[in-house]
Amino acid sequence: MKKVYLFFVLAMLSFSAFAQSTNPETEAIKKAVNTVFEGMKACDSALVKSVFAPGAILQTIRPAKDGLSGTVTGDRMEPWLKAIAQPKKPEQVWNEKMNFDHILIDGNLAQVWGSYTFHIGTTFSHCGTDNITLVKHADGWKIVYLIDTSRKDKCL
């Protein structure tokens, strides 16, 4: 009986993981988020901007010197997009890789949580966690809020 129960639990967990990974909405959300990273790497600010909703909010939590608290800073979209668009030599290209640790969807609202590493060219710069809120519009999923942590140590 225990073997049947264990098999059933493992089968359900496998199905759940498979269902989430093949869900068309999940894939569309991942595509929207990955478009940001593709645009950053290609210095294509128009591509990046295409997946953000008007008025989107960008924030970063940076560790304080005491190591106990953090400072939240807001980033304005236009200066960030301008920095992305600056031509870069290969050793200066921004390259962020994110793990999609959790994706939650409720109708037209989605939440993405994932660890990331950020390299400039091939040189490690920092790591952290991205927390991204998206809303489904007529033309697809758009990012309305992005907050991340940023640190140089304790990276996965």
N, C-alpha and C positions, 0 to 999 in steps of 0.2 A: 504494500500500500504506500509506503514511504517513497518507493521508486516512482510510482505513478504520479504522486503528488509533486515530487521533484521535477519529473519530466514536464508536467503541466506548467509549473511555475517557470521553468527555463524556456519552454515554448512560448509562453505569453510574453516574457521579457524580450525574447528574440523578435517576436512579431511586432511588439511595441516599438522597438528600435528600428526595425525595417520600415514600419508604417510611417514613422516620423521622417526617416531619411528619404522616403520616396513620395511624400506628400507634396503635391504641386505647389501649395502655398509656402511650405517650408523651403522648397527649392527656389521659388521666386524671391523670398526674403533673403536667402543666402546670396542670390545673384545681385540684389540691390546693394547689400553690404560689400560684397566683393568688387562691385563696380567702383566703389570709393577707392579701394586699394589698387585696382587696375589703373584708375585715373591718376592717382598719386605717382605710381611707378612710371607712367607714360607722360607725366607733366601735362596732363589734359584736364584743366580745371572745368571745362564745359561738361566733360563726362562725369566728373565728381558732382558738380552742381545738379546734374540731371536726376539724381536720386535723393535730393534733399527737398523737403517741402519749404515753401516760402515761410520765413520767420523761424526756421529751425534754430535750435539752441545747441551750442557747443560748449562743453566745460571739461576741465581737467583737474584732477585732485593730485597735487604734488606733496610729497612727504615734507613735513617741517623738520628743521634741524634737530629738534628734540626727539624725533622718531616716534612720538606718541600721537601727534595730531597731523592734520593735513590742511593744506590751503587750497580752496576751490577757486580756480580762475576761469573766467568766461572768455571765450575766443569769439571774435566777430568773423562771420562767414567771408566777407569780401577780402580782408587781408590774408586769410588762410588760403583762399582760392588763388589770390595773386601769387602767393609764395609757391603754391603747387605748380602754377603755370610757368615759373621761371625755368628757362632751359638749364639742364644739369648735365655735367659730365657723368660718365658711367659710375665713377666712384662717389658721386654725390646723390644718386637717385634714391628716393625714399621708397623703402620696401617694407611694408607691414604685412605680417602673416598672422591670421587670427584663427583660433580654434572655436568652433561653434559648440560650446559646452552645453548651452541650454537655449532652446527656442520655444517660446510660449505664444500661442495664438488664441485670440477670442474675437471672432468675427473680423472686423476691420482693424483690429489692434494687435500688434505683435511686439514682443520683447525678446531681444537677443543678448545673451551674456556669454563672453568668451575671453580667454586669456590670449595675449598676443605678444609677439616680439617685433621690434622695429629696428631695421638696419639702414644705415646710410651707405649706399653701395653694398659692399660685403662686410662692412664693419658694424658690429653690434652697437646700438645706441642705447636702447632701453626696452623695458617690457612693462606689462601691466594687465589690466582687465578692461575690456570695452563693454559698456552697457548701452544698448541702442534701442530706442523706441521708434517703431514705424507705424504708419497709418496707411491703409489701402485706399488709394485714390482711383479715379476712373482710369488713369494711365499707369497704374501699378503701385507697388509699395514705395513709400517715401519716408525718409528719415526725418523725424520731427525733433528728436532729442538724442544727443550723443554725449555721454560723460565717460571719462576713462581715468584710470590710475596710471601713474608713471613712476618707475623706479629703475635703478640700475643693478640691483642685486635681488636675490631670492627669485630668480626667474626659472621657469620650468624648462 
